[in-house]
Amino acid sequence: MTMNDQGKAYWSATLKLLGSILAVWFICSFGAGILFVDALNTIKLGGYPLGFWFAHQGSIYIFIALIFFYAKKMGDIDRKFDVHED
């Protein structure tokens, strides 16, 4: 594999990771908090409607989890392509 091919594969893996994380982010924030709120509000979580919970607290927890997931997976990709910092 040439250096150019390795660079393309690295950026392809990076963009695939970013695309999947952005999809989850969109579904949790816009989907669960706005689009599907009426359907989710039929379910209760801690006494609150699930749509309300996602709009106010759940999406924040998901975003924080996505940050840690991104850091872990990006480290794995960096090590796979030998561009890691450690």
Backbone as CSV, one residue per row, in Angstrom:
resi,resn,N_x,N_y,N_z,CA_x,CA_y,CA_z,C_x,C_y,C_z
1,MET,0.856,-1.175,0.000,0.000,0.000,0.000,0.902,1.238,0.000
2,THR,0.703,2.100,-0.956,1.517,3.312,-1.025,1.062,4.313,0.025
3,MET,1.895,5.319,0.229,1.581,6.351,1.222,0.283,7.064,0.857
4,ASN,0.064,7.309,-0.422,-1.151,7.991,-0.864,-2.386,7.126,-0.603
5,ASP,-2.270,5.816,-0.885,-3.385,4.903,-0.624,-3.671,4.799,0.871
6,GLN,-2.616,4.793,1.666,-2.784,4.720,3.115,-3.459,5.991,3.637
7,GLY,-3.094,7.139,3.088,-3.726,8.393,3.485,-5.195,8.419,3.130
8,LYS,-5.532,7.917,1.935,-6.943,7.864,1.518,-7.740,6.918,2.409
9,ALA,-7.141,5.781,2.757,-7.823,4.824,3.630,-8.026,5.413,5.027
10,TYR,-7.027,6.157,5.504,-7.134,6.796,6.819,-8.288,7.797,6.834
11,TRP,-8.338,8.669,5.831,-9.397,9.667,5.801,-10.755,9.045,5.540
12,SER,-10.789,7.966,4.798,-12.050,7.260,4.595,-12.582,6.701,5.913
13,ALA,-11.693,6.088,6.702,-12.100,5.556,8.008,-12.528,6.679,8.944
14,THR,-11.799,7.799,8.898,-12.131,8.943,9.753,-13.491,9.524,9.386
15,LEU,-13.746,9.689,8.096,-15.032,10.251,7.659,-16.185,9.297,7.930
16,LYS,-15.941,8.002,7.838,-16.984,7.020,8.162,-17.359,7.122,9.641
17,LEU,-16.348,7.238,10.499,-16.595,7.399,11.938,-17.374,8.689,12.207
18,LEU,-16.931,9.792,11.614,-17.617,11.073,11.824,-19.055,11.033,11.319
19,GLY,-19.272,10.408,10.171,-20.626,10.301,9.630,-21.550,9.523,10.545
20,SER,-21.052,8.423,11.089,-21.901,7.624,11.986,-22.183,8.364,13.291
21,ILE,-21.195,9.077,13.810,-21.413,9.840,15.042,-22.396,10.983,14.805
22,LEU,-22.267,11.665,13.675,-23.211,12.740,13.364,-24.627,12.216,13.153
23,ALA,-24.764,11.018,12.601,-26.092,10.421,12.427,-26.736,10.148,13.785
24,VAL,-25.971,9.576,14.715,-26.498,9.328,16.068,-26.852,10.651,16.734
25,TRP,-25.984,11.650,16.586,-26.227,12.969,17.157,-27.528,13.562,16.625
26,PHE,-27.748,13.473,15.318,-28.964,14.008,14.703,-30.197,13.263,15.200
27,ILE,-30.127,11.945,15.238,-31.280,11.154,15.662,-31.643,11.462,17.109
28,CYS,-30.638,11.597,17.962,-30.916,11.857,19.386,-31.397,13.279,19.634
29,SER,-30.790,14.246,18.979,-31.174,15.631,19.267,-32.419,16.046,18.493
30,PHE,-32.372,15.958,17.189,-33.491,16.419,16.377,-34.609,15.391,16.336
31,GLY,-34.230,14.118,16.165,-35.244,13.066,16.063,-35.995,12.849,17.357
32,ALA,-35.265,12.489,18.423,-35.917,12.176,19.696,-36.439,13.416,20.397
33,GLY,-35.775,14.547,20.212,-36.185,15.761,20.912,-37.265,16.556,20.211
34,ILE,-37.429,16.372,18.869,-38.395,17.185,18.122,-39.343,16.329,17.274
35,LEU,-38.788,15.515,16.382,-39.632,14.787,15.422,-40.487,13.699,16.060
36,PHE,-39.905,12.893,16.931,-40.613,11.754,17.505,-41.069,11.997,18.935
37,VAL,-41.129,13.267,19.337,-41.434,13.587,20.728,-42.828,13.106,21.136
38,ASP,-43.801,13.206,20.259,-45.156,12.776,20.627,-45.215,11.274,20.871
39,ALA,-44.556,10.501,20.017,-44.539,9.048,20.206,-43.743,8.667,21.456
40,LEU,-42.633,9.362,21.696,-41.804,9.044,22.861,-42.444,9.487,24.169
41,ASN,-43.306,10.485,24.122,-43.937,10.968,25.345,-44.937,9.973,25.930
42,THR,-45.285,8.929,25.196,-46.165,7.894,25.745,-45.405,6.989,26.714
43,ILE,-44.078,7.068,26.694,-43.230,6.273,27.587,-42.721,7.190,28.695
44,LYS,-42.769,6.705,29.916,-42.298,7.495,31.062,-40.924,7.006,31.505
45,LEU,-40.049,7.942,31.865,-38.726,7.620,32.406,-38.527,8.481,33.638
46,GLY,-38.536,7.854,34.785,-38.400,8.589,36.047,-39.568,9.526,36.301
47,GLY,-40.743,9.189,35.785,-41.922,10.017,35.981,-42.094,11.102,34.931
48,TYR,-41.138,11.237,34.030,-41.212,12.258,32.978,-41.401,11.598,31.628
49,PRO,-42.095,12.257,30.715,-42.227,11.703,29.362,-40.851,11.573,28.701
50,LEU,-40.632,10.482,27.977,-39.331,10.199,27.389,-38.904,11.261,26.377
51,GLY,-39.832,11.790,25.602,-39.500,12.853,24.652,-38.987,14.096,25.358
52,PHE,-39.630,14.463,26.442,-39.189,15.596,27.254,-37.805,15.331,27.827
53,TRP,-37.591,14.108,28.336,-36.302,13.748,28.928,-35.180,13.843,27.890
54,PHE,-35.430,13.323,26.679,-34.418,13.409,25.626,-34.113,14.855,25.268
55,ALA,-35.137,15.673,25.173,-34.935,17.066,24.778,-34.149,17.843,25.829
56,HIS,-34.281,17.479,27.087,-33.660,18.282,28.141,-32.440,17.653,28.794
57,GLN,-32.388,16.343,28.893,-31.255,15.716,29.567,-30.622,14.600,28.759
58,GLY,-31.428,13.771,28.154,-30.921,12.583,27.473,-29.954,12.888,26.359
59,SER,-30.237,13.917,25.584,-29.346,14.247,24.473,-27.981,14.703,24.980
60,ILE,-27.935,15.360,26.119,-26.654,15.775,26.696,-25.835,14.548,27.086
61,TYR,-26.473,13.555,27.698,-25.767,12.327,28.063,-25.259,11.601,26.815
62,ILE,-26.078,11.580,25.782,-25.668,10.944,24.525,-24.472,11.688,23.932
63,PHE,-24.497,13.016,23.934,-23.398,13.800,23.379,-22.095,13.530,24.127
64,ILE,-22.153,13.448,25.442,-20.950,13.166,26.233,-20.434,11.762,25.922
65,ALA,-21.341,10.803,25.809,-20.931,9.440,25.452,-20.297,9.414,24.062
66,LEU,-20.831,10.207,23.134,-20.260,10.265,21.786,-18.849,10.845,21.791
67,ILE,-18.582,11.793,22.665,-17.231,12.356,22.762,-16.238,11.281,23.172
68,PHE,-16.576,10.499,24.198,-15.678,9.434,24.638,-15.552,8.336,23.586
69,PHE,-16.661,8.000,22.934,-16.637,6.996,21.870,-15.745,7.459,20.722
70,TYR,-15.878,8.716,20.325,-15.056,9.268,19.244,-13.577,9.216,19.611
71,ALA,-13.237,9.622,20.818,-11.835,9.626,21.244,-11.252,8.217,21.199
72,LYS,-12.004,7.234,21.674,-11.534,5.846,21.671,-11.363,5.332,20.252
73,LYS,-12.386,5.497,19.423,-12.336,4.970,18.053,-11.295,5.694,17.209
74,MET,-11.128,6.996,17.406,-10.131,7.740,16.648,-8.731,7.294,17.049
75,GLY,-8.529,6.992,18.318,-7.253,6.438,18.760,-6.972,5.090,18.111
76,ASP,-8.013,4.269,17.989,-7.862,2.973,17.323,-7.498,3.149,15.850
77,ILE,-8.159,4.085,15.184,-7.860,4.352,13.772,-6.440,4.881,13.622
78,ASP,-6.036,5.784,14.505,-4.674,6.335,14.447,-3.626,5.234,14.618
79,ARG,-3.854,4.308,15.562,-2.905,3.219,15.767,-2.898,2.266,14.568
80,LYS,-4.068,2.021,13.995,-4.164,1.123,12.836,-3.328,1.656,11.670
81,PHE,-3.346,2.961,11.459,-2.632,3.561,10.337,-1.277,4.145,10.756
82,ASP,-0.859,3.855,11.976,0.442,4.270,12.508,0.666,5.782,12.422
83,VAL,-0.342,6.536,12.851,-0.215,7.997,12.935,-0.521,8.476,14.357
84,HIS,-0.431,7.559,15.306,-0.744,7.882,16.706,0.344,8.738,17.321
85,GLU,0.005,9.408,18.413,0.911,10.352,19.041,1.721,9.749,20.181
86,ASP,1.349,8.575,20.687,2.082,8.032,21.828,3.181,7.101,21.431
